Structures are given as C-alpha cells and as structure tokens.
Amino acid sequence: MGVEKDFSFGKLHSEAFSCIQCGYCRRVCPVYRALGWESTSPRNKVYQLQNLLSTYPPLANLPEEFSQRFWQCTNCRRCTQVCPTHLDLMNLWQGVKHHLGKKGYEPASLRSTRERVKRNKNIFSLANENRSFWAMPLQGYPKVLKPENPDIAVFVGCVASFYPLVSGIPLALANVFLKAGVKAYFLGADEHCCGNPLTTAGDLATAEILAENNISKVRELGVDKLVFICPSCQSTWLEEYPRYNKGQLPFRLLHYTEYLADLVDQGGLDLKPYPRRVSYHDSCDLGRHLGIYEAPRRILRAIPELEFVELANHHQDSLCCGAGGNLYMVDQKLANKISQPRLDQIEESGIDTLVTACAECRQVFTLGLQDRKSPVRVLDIAELVAELIREG
C-alpha cells in the first residue's frame, strides 16, 4: 500500500535534520557528477533546507538558486540507496517541490506540462482520444485492442502513446500478445496520465483526479493483472494509487517484462535466433524503485544465439539516463549531459544492440548514440521480441 504523504513543515524538519552531512550521496548523484557544484549535491540541498526551515515562517524568502537546484533532480534514488541514516529523501524532495509549487517557484516548462495534463489528460498538446493511434497498423484496429473477457489490461503511458520515436513499443507489445494468444485490453482513450509529472512536483490534488479515473476504468474490466509499459507509470501506481483507492488495489501491477518472462518460462514464446552481442540498461524506476532486474535478463537469455554482455554499471549500480524526474522537460541540456557517461559505457562495451525497458531511456540513448554516429542499435525489449517471435 502506498505511504500517506506528509509534507508538513514538521515532517520535513525531522527528515532534514536527520542528515549527518556525510556526503555519500554526493559521489553517486548524477546531477552533481554532471555539474560539479556543491550546491547541486543532495547533501548541500539538505543543508540549505535546514537553514530555510529554521526561519519563521519556514521556507520564506527562498533564494532563486535553492529553487533551481531542487528541480534539477532525476529522482534516480541513488542518494536514498547510499544514505547511511536511511533518510526518506524521495519524500523530502517531493515535499519541498510541493511547497515550491504552491509559492509559484516552479519551472515554466513544468507549469505548462501540468496545465496540459489538466486540459488534455496527457502531457502533450494532443487530444486524449488519439492515445491509440500508434496501433493503426494492426490488423483489425481498433477492435483488436479491446477483446472480450480480457486476460490482462495494458497501461501504455503518455510518452509511448504519443511520442513518435517510441510509439513502436506498444505496437510491438500488442503484436507479441496477439501472436502469443494473450487477450490484452489496451485502455486507449480511457487511460489518463498516471499523474507522475504532478506527484513529482507535489501537485497531489490534480493527480488524485487522474488516479481515480484510471482505477475505475481498470476495475470495470474485471481483470486481475494490469501490465505497464512505462516503469514511471507503474511506480506511480504502486506508490500513490492505493491511497486514492482507500486500500490495496484489486489487481496485480506488473511490468510487461515480468509478464513476458513468465510466458518464456511457460514456453509461450517461440523466439528466433539473434546472433548479436547485446546488453541491457537497468532504468532507475524499473530497477532501484521497482526492484525488477532479472525479468528482462530472463527474456534475453532465452533468445537463441544471443550473447549477453553486462554494462560496466548494472543492476542497482546502473547509471541514470538523465530523463527522469521531469528533468528532460525542465533542463534538457543537463539531462543530455547526465547521459554521457552511460553512452560512453555503451560504446566501450563492444555490443551490437542495446536493449532497454523504458521509453524515456530508449529515447535518450537512441538520440545520444545517433549524435555520436554510433553503430549500436537501440531497441526496447518488446521491439526485439516482436522482431523474433514466431507465429503461435
């Protein structure tokens, strides 16, 4: 069940003053590693917060740099992972952003995104009725997306629904399900933004409205499994939605790699050989937050003739792509700078194909490797499986 959020000054004060200023967080923070300024480190942000919470009223007269630094965060959870005092830094960052947003200290790009979500139910300036346009190449579209008595429901997410570079991911997954005989119900226009851009920024009121719609639509289908394409959407459902539902959700939340891995184990996917050197990138939300590391690897290791190679940093030590926590929309230049060490590792690994399981990671690495004129091919696992699956 999701933890009740407490953004009171008392709670923030208690968390901030538990920090012992050890600096372990500094050496792993992707923002600090990219910019090199102490003011960008988690340790310094907490130190500055201690000072601002000690004034009366708390958080009055906020320095501009203080606000800027709090939005320069990918929510990668590396700081939380290494904190020796086990501070709930995700709640701390979210709580500060909540108060910054209330005072109008939020980036214009994020404010615009929030308005688009309120207006269109997605992060883009596009009609929500067009959420399933990616599926037009499917034979039997759109009826094939909404089978009777479905086995599962599928939550695609805003990015994969609308962004052309990654809209092939849901199309690939739909094809895999059709060939594997899985009756998958894609929510389409009934799906609203999961609310992640809002909860990350502390706007819980609007996020609750979106969540109530999504829970209601899935509940109406009567399925016992909701499968996600976007790890950020899944982590939002896992962390936030039980609170809106007043208790445990009446269906399981699974990432599609978990579902496909189970199909592999059951012999439900017949895959052709892929004689290439392949590596997998652990995304922050799928890995450090959701703890899903082995399901994608089980799929890859089931592909005949595929040579699997781990990147230099993997599993819980994986490097952030730079796009999380709304940073890509807040400061794209910084997000791209954060991605460079990971791009270096990808090129140095000698692989032919990089596989991801997150649309944002897929987008960042595709564009980054194109800029470098790298021959490495970037695919989502769903795209690779769709390319290799034999007709059932």
Buried (B, 14 or more C-beta within 10 A) or exposed (E): EBEEBEBEEEBBBBBBEBBEEEEBBBEBBBBBBBBEEEBBBBBBBBBBBBEBBEEEEBBEEBEEEBBBBBBBBBBBBBBBBBBEEEBBBBBBBBBBBBBBBEEEBBBEBBEEBBEBBBEBBBBBEBEBEBBBBBBEEBEEBBEBBBBEEBBBBBBBBBBBBBBEEBBBBBBBBBBBBBBBEBBBBBBBBBBBBBBBBBBBBBBBEBBBBBBBBBBEBBBEBEBEBBBBBBBBBBBBBBBBBBBBBEEEBEBEBBBBBBBBBBBBEEEBBEBEEBEBBBBBBBBBBBBBBBEBBEBBBBBBEBBEEBBBBEBBBBEEBBBBBBBBBBBBBBBEEBBBBBBBBBBEBBBEBEBBBBBBBBBBBBBBBBBBBEEBEBEBBBBBBBBBBBBBBEEE
